[in-house]
Amino acid sequence: MGRFRRESHVFRTRDVLREDYQPESLEERGEKLDEYATALQPIIDGNQPDNIFLYGPTGVGKTAATHQLLTELRSDAQAYDDIDVQLVELNCTGLTSSYQVASNLVNEFRNPDHQLTSVEVDRDPIPETGYPQKRLMRELRKDLESVGGTIAIVLDEIDHIGSDDDILYELPRARKTYDLDAKLGIIGISNDYSFRDQLGARVIDTLCEEEITFPPYDATQLTAILEKRAEQAFHDDVETTAAVRLAAAYAARDRGSARQALDILRKAGDLAKREASENTGGAVAVDEAHVEEANQLVEQQQVLEGIRSLTQHAKLTLLTICAIEAREESPERTRVIHDEYQQVALANGYDPLKRRRIHDHLSNLDLNGILSQVDVSNGRGNKNYYELDISLESVFQVFEETASELEVQPIREHAVRKGLV
Ligand SMILES: Nc1ncnc2c1ncn2[C@@H]1O[C@H](COP(=O)(O)OP(=O)(O)OP(=O)(O)O)[C@@H](O)[C@H]1O
């Protein structure tokens, strides 16, 4: 027998616990789905759609709800001859300017593999850089005209665009500006609450006509979500009740994320599976010990993934903390961090943000377990000091892998000289 052997004591369908599995219906989100459906109703009524802004922390069903409702909408729309609903979806992770969002949108329309629209746009893709803004908008206009009907444009992780956000003003107004027949509705999705406040008033007015907030799940909701998935994922004779409850409790205590809860349960299942194949025979259970170990693994992985998906200025803020850490000067206060951040931003070719925004980024990094706040004021309650809550080496590694455009090497060398990595 070779190294790999098919084994099915534990999982019936492990994929059901994976992030990319789209459940037929979302559990525990009845009210939010109703609210969201009401905001989409103008499309079915043949009217101009409202632009919708969806907020909520990571893993609380924003994307899954959007997929479910837009699929239903398209299918229900077929009953009406006078509406033709087209969808285009763009994940804005790593797109840090209006140009990039617009050019990727055009290429999304032109990519036959990604097409969610029933109309093919048979034009060549456009380059990621180099087109003058006017020409780019002309191309976008041509595509919108070709696709026609009612076009719902989903911009997921929209906060990655940062402050170069003209497109978020222009896109919702494109129908008027270009005198298009097509009706456009923009659905922006973000897990960065502070992003909305950073948008200019004119963008907020156009983009956020309807705002829907998805709150974190509590332990009861997560238990219901996991129970449903566990039924499909595990064999009937595999005991999972206690594991499901504990995985839900861990995820609820941390961020209330269904993604996290599913990750914990899947990993716990892997650990149980490994054990089952070592000692054959006996009843199989995914138990609390598996969940505890799985929870630790997921926590580590989550922090590293969190760094990968940070916006550029959040990365620059983190890089600043690394520089301070490498000089053994942390924890440091927000004012000093902001002073140094400005130099780091400029050195990396970015216009620095104001202190208030850096304060938000520091809080977000703290929330995501990457930094921690330290009280250094001898109990007088001044908590605006921050330090790294994970190893310098792990941050360097993620940056070197995914943010090679940032100047990480000199900071790493400094840390090496100090014997910190
Ligand atoms: N109510 C639910 N019922 C069943 N599964 C859910 C529910 N909410 C979320 N999930 C599952 O959890 C995972 C994460 O959900 P989703 O991607 O929709 O989160 P999100 O809020 O868009 O997160 P992010 O902001 O990180 O993209 C997916 O696998 C999804 O199917």
The ligand as a MOL file (V3000), in Angstrom:
LIG
                    3D

  0  0  0     0  0            999 V3000
M  V30 BEGIN CTAB
M  V30 COUNTS 31 33 0 0 0
M  V30 BEGIN ATOM
M  V30 1 N -25.3060 32.5720 8.0390 0
M  V30 2 C -24.4940 31.6680 7.4820 0
M  V30 3 N -24.9100 30.4120 7.2540 0
M  V30 4 C -24.0640 29.5180 6.6840 0
M  V30 5 N -22.8140 29.7840 6.3140 0
M  V30 6 C -22.3550 31.0290 6.5150 0
M  V30 7 C -23.1640 32.0350 7.1070 0
M  V30 8 N -22.4520 33.1810 7.2000 0
M  V30 9 C -21.2480 32.9130 6.6790 0
M  V30 10 N -21.1800 31.6390 6.2640 0
M  V30 11 C -20.0130 30.9990 5.6600 0
M  V30 12 O -18.8470 31.5600 6.2580 0
M  V30 13 C -17.8460 31.8180 5.2730 0
M  V30 14 C -17.4960 33.2990 5.2500 0
M  V30 15 O -18.6220 34.0430 4.8090 0
M  V30 16 P -18.4920 35.3050 3.8200 0
M  V30 17 O -17.3690 35.0820 2.8550 0
M  V30 18 O -19.8140 35.5950 3.2640 0
M  V30 19 O -18.0640 36.4060 4.8750 0
M  V30 20 P -17.8010 37.9780 4.6390 0
M  V30 21 O -18.6280 38.6810 5.6450 0
M  V30 22 O -18.0100 38.3300 3.2010 0
M  V30 23 O -16.2820 38.0700 5.0450 0
M  V30 24 P -15.0700 38.9720 4.4240 0
M  V30 25 O -15.3890 40.3830 4.7720 0
M  V30 26 O -13.8600 38.4690 5.1400 0
M  V30 27 O -15.0440 38.6830 2.9430 0
M  V30 28 C -18.3960 31.2980 3.9500 0
M  V30 29 O -17.9330 30.0010 3.7550 0
M  V30 30 C -19.8980 31.2980 4.1770 0
M  V30 31 O -20.5140 30.2990 3.4040 0
M  V30 END ATOM
M  V30 BEGIN BOND
M  V30 1 1 1 2
M  V30 2 1 2 3
M  V30 3 2 2 7
M  V30 4 2 3 4
M  V30 5 1 4 5
M  V30 6 2 5 6
M  V30 7 1 6 7
M  V30 8 1 6 10
M  V30 9 1 7 8
M  V30 10 2 8 9
M  V30 11 1 9 10
M  V30 12 1 10 11
M  V30 13 1 11 12
M  V30 14 1 11 30
M  V30 15 1 12 13
M  V30 16 1 13 14
M  V30 17 1 13 28
M  V30 18 1 14 15
M  V30 19 1 15 16
M  V30 20 2 16 17
M  V30 21 1 16 18
M  V30 22 1 16 19
M  V30 23 1 19 20
M  V30 24 2 20 21
M  V30 25 1 20 22
M  V30 26 1 20 23
M  V30 27 1 23 24
M  V30 28 2 24 25
M  V30 29 1 24 26
M  V30 30 1 24 27
M  V30 31 1 28 29
M  V30 32 1 28 30
M  V30 33 1 30 31
M  V30 END BOND
M  V30 END CTAB
M  END
